[in-house]
């Protein structure tokens, strides 16, 4: 086979993990506990589904091409929401709507990088970011985090070269869950600005941050749009994963370049999904607050129950938003342990090896647990099964 861009990267991890359950039977008494994917499993609330149905039935434009950078009303509504959440003064012209947050990242990279350029990614990294850089011919420069699962600004400074075009952070973090402190995010912004590179911050899980108030002051900085690229997803807040509605905020000049990419890849984001996101922004703030409270309660249940695993040699490295990031006590790589857990414990999760450079030994001891779809009973069952393992 002739080498291609897609040959440059690895298979989609979540799809690979799903293949582990093929041919495995799960009983009614012990059903599969799926903590592999960070996505809501429930549909949007009924009122939002009704709004989507009304758009499909009553709005002719819901079935037509729309503006490449997204519906003007949604761009304006998200700008207003951002301003309220971050104490910012963005305008609709700073906002682009994309077909999911992954596309927002891809579009940002397309506007920043040429082949053989570099982007710094903290490790463990979000694997889809690494995959896109691979396929774009851009080198992902790993930046190992500390014991607190936070990246170090001085280490990032040392990693910057004349080929560096961006530093990409995710907070609350995927896969580790940790919420990056405000002063740390600001320090990365100042580092990026001083070196003339972009700071991309993926805030897909911002609606489930445990902190009150703005999680960082970047959007309050004069001229923020020259350095900072903010990524967001409507998928988690409004359960719109299947409708692929994401967004980014940057300068109008950068959005003019990003428009070229978006027009070539998808022409425009889906109209019904955009109508759903707009209705959600306008009507579901209290509902989202309730969803956040439930996620925070599940996070607390993870913390309260973890001593059952700590007594067996497990460690909790990071926790927040949708994720717990842990080390296991077994004498095997997580790449072998994760498929084994399907058969031995009825648990599907992702091994740490999927979030580190190939061959890095640190991932072998780690697992990512996407706990957001487990209620209190599910978390109890999860802990019961893991604590009973004898491998």
Protein Blocks (a to p, Z undefined) as FASTA:
>chain_A
ZZdfklmpccdfklmmmmmmgopacdfklccddfkbccdfbdcdfklmmmmmmmmmmmmk
lmgccdfkbpfklmmmmmmmmmmmnopabdfklpccdebjklmmmmmmmmmpcghiacdd
dddddfklmmmmmmnopacddddddfkopacfklmmmmpcfkbcbdcddddddfklpacd
fklmmmmmmmmmmnopacdddfklmmmcfbgcjfbfklmpghklmmbccdddfklmnopm
mnopadddddfklmmmmmmmmmmmnopacfklmmmmmmmmmmmmmmmmmmmmmmmmmmmm
mmmmmmmmmmnopacfbgchjbccdddfbdcdfklmmmmmmmmnopacddfklmccehia
klmmpccddfklpcfklmmmmmmmmmmpcZZ
